[in-house]
Each structure stands twice: as C-alpha cells, then as structure tokens.
Amino acid sequence: MTATADRGVGHAAAATLLDRMVHDSLRWLDGARPQFRLPPDVATDADPDLTLKPLGELAELTHLIRTSHPRADIRAAADGLFTFAWNETREGELFAELVRGEPHATYPLEIYGVFAYAGLRNTAVEAILPTITGLRSWRVAREDHTRTLSVLDAERRTGLRQHADFDTVLGLTGLGLMAEPWALDRMAVYGITHDVFHLTDWGRERRRVPAALADYLRLWLPSWLDSWLEEQLWDLVGELLAVAACLPSAPYDPVAWQRLAEAQTADGSVPEMGAAPESGDGTEVFKACYHSTLVTAFAGTLARTGLEESAAAEAGQAVAGRTRYKSEEPS
C-alpha cells in the first residue's frame, strides 16, 4: 500500500471515530433538553451561571456544528438544538428583559450575539443595544481580557461598533503574551483556549491565527494534552483538541482522541472529569456532563472539517505532482 493510501485509511478511520463521537454527544444533549429549559424567574432571581450560561453554550456550539459538519444528519440534529435554544429565549424577547434589568451586564449581548450571527434578531433588543453599548461604563477596561474578546465578538456579530481594538486586547491575554507554559494553571489554560476560539470565530477562520501564536500552540499543545489526559480532565482535553483543530493545517492527535473516545459513555455523555457519575439525580448528572459533552461535539466537528480540508489538500497536491511529472516527460 502506498503512503498516500495509508494516509487515506487513516483519514477514514479518524473520520469514523469523530462522527460517532459527535453523533452520540448530540444524542445525549437532545435527551437533556429538559435540563436546558429556562425557569420562569430567569430574568430576575435565577442564577445566570446555572440557567443562561448552559443555554448560551448550547447555542454557540451547535450553531458551529449545524453549519460546518459534513454529515447532513449531524447538521440536522445540531440545528434542532439550536432552534430549541432560540425558542427558549422566546425568540429573543428574554434578552430585552435582561438588558433593561442589568444595563451594564455584558452576558445578554454575548449570548444574543450568536443568534444575531445566525440571522435571528429581535426588534426590541436591536432598539436598545446601541444605547446600552454606548454608555461610558461599557467602555471601562475589564480585568479579564479574554472576556473582553467575547464582548467584542458579540458587538461584531450584531453589527455594533466595537468598543476596543480586538488585536490590542488579544495582546493582553495569556495567548497574546505567549505566557510561560510551565506556569499556567487550569484556569489560565482555559483562558488560552477561549482566546483561540474568539480569535478564530470558533474555528471558522483558522487563518486568523498569527504565525508566532500558531507556533507557540503547536509546540505546547502536546504537553498540555498529556498533563490533562493524566488528570482525566476530559472537558479541558476536549477544549485543547478543539484548539488544535482551530490552527492552520488542524493537526490531529489520534492518541488523545482515542483517550477521549474511551471516556465517552454508552449514552453519549462525556464526564467533565474522571469516570461518569454512577448515580445522582438528573440535575447533578447534567452539571457533571453537559459542558464536556458539548465540547466533545464541537471539537469533533472542527477536527472532522480539518480532516476534510487536509484530504482535499493532499489530493490537490497529488494531482499537481502528476501533472508536473507529465509536463516534464521528454517529448
């Protein structure tokens, strides 16, 4: 078997693994819809981290899957979950309530941004956002520069003027500073993963990663993956695999992907850390699995599109090589 054929077999096996993982993750997430539903007091007394945050993450990551995955059935499953998330916001009416109640909070815009990006807009929200984002307090520098990137992304997606320069803020993040990799704790590494996601529009724009930052990530991602695989922190492993797939050429780590696949349970869920919960009510199981399961579906989709692009590039190079060889043959 030729080297090109060997790579073809490798691509096929990897694609099969990734498709199964994404499909099974979405199946579990679809069954968890009741846990994603928003409570009646979501705009007043409910904790946003336990209600809006999960729904916003569901919307962000399923939007990527519904528009990017090569398989139609997987795109359809993701689209159903994205539509469900939009319906839970009462087609955006919820965001108008949130903005009026907390005019200085950024999370309503950050969540609304993905829906606006998908062409789903609410007139009441659109009417109030220019005023809120024009407040002097909105332009106050935030200590969390990664979070500022998120806000700038949301402003871009909704067509608002960005309140700060994206590249300048990126330069203040852990990624932009290329922080010493041996000094990074768990939260710092999570921050770097999200710097990458905001820089690349959640993997859609791999070419936006500057060469120096891409080299930094390619150099240290294997070590970070080894560390967190040893800790069995599957949630961060998934995010790091997504980061790898956000890079130009989307390097694929078959060992890390196999380890993550082994952590995924028969029902499709992926525990955040260690083994899957053996017992507990539905809420506790949901908290322990929803984010890592979403991240697995997201990372698997990015890796899958990366494989497709690599296969197409290799095929193009092979054709170009044959054409060049024929043109150089003596007449």
N, C-alpha and C positions, 0 to 999 in steps of 0.2 A: 504493500500500500504506500502511495506517495505521501510526502509531508503535507501537501495540500489536502489530500483526502483525510489524513489523520486529523488535521485541524477541523475539517468538515464534520467528522464524527464527534469531536469534542464540542463543537458548537451545538450539534443536535442534542447531545446528552445534557449539556448545560441548559439549553432552552426547555427541554422536557422537565428538568428539575424546577426551574424557575416558574414555569407555567403552572405546575402543580402547586407550588407554594403560594403563588398569588391567588389562584383559584380557590384553594382551601381557606386562605385567610379571609377572602371576601365572603365565602360561605358562612364562616363563623360570625363575621361582622354583620352580615344580613340578619342572622338569627339574634343578634344582640340589639336590634333596633329599639326594643322597649327600654333598654338601659340608656340609649342616646336621647330619648324623648325629654323635652324640656318641661320642668314643673310649672305650675301656674304662677308661682312667685318669682320666676326667673329674672324679671326686670326690677325686683325690689329687694327681697330678703335672701334669695338663693345665692350660694357661693359660686361665682363665675368659674372658678377652677374645677368645680365638680359638675358643672352643667354646660356652660357655653364653650369652655375650652375643649372638652371631648368632641362636641358637635363641630366646632370650627376645624379641629384637626381632621375629622372625618371628611368635611367638605374640601379642605385643601388637598388632601392626598388622593381622594377618589376623583377629584377633578383632573389631576395629572394622569391617573390610570385610565379614565374614561376617554381621554383624548390622545393617549400615547401608546397603549398596549396594542401589539399586532393582532391579538385574537379578538374577534368580534364578540364572543360570548363573555369574555372577561370585561371588555369595554362596557357591555350592556349591564353587567352586574354592578360595576362601579357607577354607571350613570344612574341606576336605580337608587343607590345610596346617596349620591349627590343630590338628586331630586328630593329625596326624603329629607335631607338636611335643610334644603331651601324651604320646604313646606313647614318644617318645624319652626322656622323664623316668621311664619305667617307671611311668606313672600316678601320679607324684608321689613314689615311693619315693626317687628321687635326692635330693630336697630334704631328706628326713630325714637322709640321709648327710651332705649338705653342712652342715646346721645343727649336727650333732654334731661334725663335724670343725673347723668355724670358727664357734663360737657368737657371736662378735662381728661377723661379716660380715653386711652387710645385703642383698647381692645375691641370696641364696637366697629371701628373703622377697619382694624386688622382682619376681623372675621368677615365683614361685609365685602372687603376687597376682592376675595376670591369669587364671590357671586357676581360682582360687577365685572370682573375679568371674564366671566363666562357669559356675559350679556344679560344677566338677571339684575335688574335695578328697581329701586323703589323711589317713587317721586318725592315722598316726604323726606327720605334720607338724603336724596340728592339736593333738596332745597336747603337743608340745614348744614350740610357738611362744609361748604365754603366758609360759612361764618365761624363754625367751631374751629376749623383748622387754621383760621386766620387770627385767632386770639394770640396775644403776646405770650400767654402761659404755654401755648402749644409749642412755641419755638425755644423754650427753655431746654438747655442741653441735658440729656439723660445720662446717668452714670453707666447704664447698661447699653453699650454701643450696638451690640447685636440686636437688642430690642428696637433701637432707633432704625436699624436697617429694615426691620419688619414694618415699621410705620412708614418709612419712605417707600417701600414696595407697595403698601396699601394706597398711598397717595398716588403713585404712578398708575396703579391698576384702575383707580376710579377717575383718573383724568385730572386730579388736583395738582397744583404746583407743589413740588417737593420742598419742604421747609428747610432742608440742609442738603449739602452736596454728598451724594452717595459714596463716591470714591474717598472723600475726606474722612467720612465716618468709618468706612471699611478699614482705612489705615490705622484706626484706633482700636480695632478689635484684636482678639487673640490671633486670628488668621492674618490680618493685615500686618501685625507686628511680627509674625512668624515666631511666636513665643517659644521659648526653650521647651522642647518636647518632654524632657525628663522632669520638668517642673509642673506639668499640667495634671490637675486632679480631675475627677469625674465631671464636675460641672464645667470646668474650663474646656474639656474635650467636647461636651455637648454644645458649648457656645461656638466652637470652631465648626462643628457640623452645620449649625444653623447659619453661620456666616457664609458657608459654601452654598447652602440652599437659597439664601436671599441673593447672593451674587449671581447664581446661575438660573434664577427664576425656577427653583425647584427642579433643576436638572434639564430644563428645556434649552438652555443656552450654554452648552459646555465651553464654547469658545470664549466666553467672557472671563474665564479664569486666567489671570496673567501668568506668563511662563514661570516666573520665580515662585509664585504661590503653588502652581501645579507641581513644580519640582519638590517643594517642601512637603506637600501632601503625599506625593508618590514615595518619597524617602521614608516618611514616618508612619504612614498608614499601616504597613505590615506589623510594626512593633506595637502600635496601639491595638490593632486587632488581636494580636497574640495575648496582650495583657487582659483585655476584656473578655476574650474567649476563656481564658483561665479562670476569670471571676464568674463566668457564666452570666454576664450581664447582657442578655440577648437583645434588649432594647437598644443599648449603645452599639452593640455589634451590628445590628441592622442599620443604624444611622451611619456608621462608618462604611459599611458596604454601599450605602446609598451615595456617600461622598465619593467613593472610588468611581462609581458609575456616573458621577457628575463631571469627572475630569475628561479632558480631550483624550481620545482613544479608549476611555472607560475600561481600565484594567480590571480583569475578572480573577478573583481568588477562589478556585474550586474547593480548597480545603475549608476555608471559612464558611462558604455557602453550604457545604455538606454538614458542617457542625450546626449551623443554624437550622437546616432542614431536619436534623435529628432532634432538635429542641422543640420543633413544632409537633403538637399533639394530633391525635387522630381526628379530633373535631375541627382542626384548622387553627386553633388558637396558639399563640406563642407567649409563654410567660415572660414577664419583664426580667426576671432573674431566677436562675436555678431551675428546679423542676416545677411542673404545672401544679397548681393548688389541688390537693386531693379532696378537699371538702370546703364548705363555706356556702353562704347564700349567693344568689346571682350577682348582687351588687359587688361583693368582695371579689369574686372571680373576674368580673368585668374590670374592676380597678386594676387587678393584677395582670390583665392580659390585653386590654383594648389597644393601648398605645403601641406596644411591641408588635401586635398583630397587624395594625395599620402600617407601621414602619416596614414590616416584612413585605407586605403587598406593594408598598411604594418602592422600596429598594429593589425588589424583584422585577418590577416594571422597568425601572431605569436600567438595570443590568441587562434585561431582555432586549431593550431597544439598542443598548450598546453592542450586544452581540450581533444584532441585525446589521448595524452600521459597519461593524468590523468585517462581517462576512461579505457585505457588498463591496467594501474597500478592497478586500483580498481578491474577490472575483474580478474587480476592475483592474487591479494590478496584474493579475494573471493574463487577462485579455490584452492589456497593453504590452506585456512581455512577449506574448506570442506574436503580436502584430509587429513589434520591433524586430523580433528574430527573423520573421519572414521578410521584412524590408531590408535586412542586412544579408540575406542569402545572395550568393553570386547569381547573376542572371545567365 
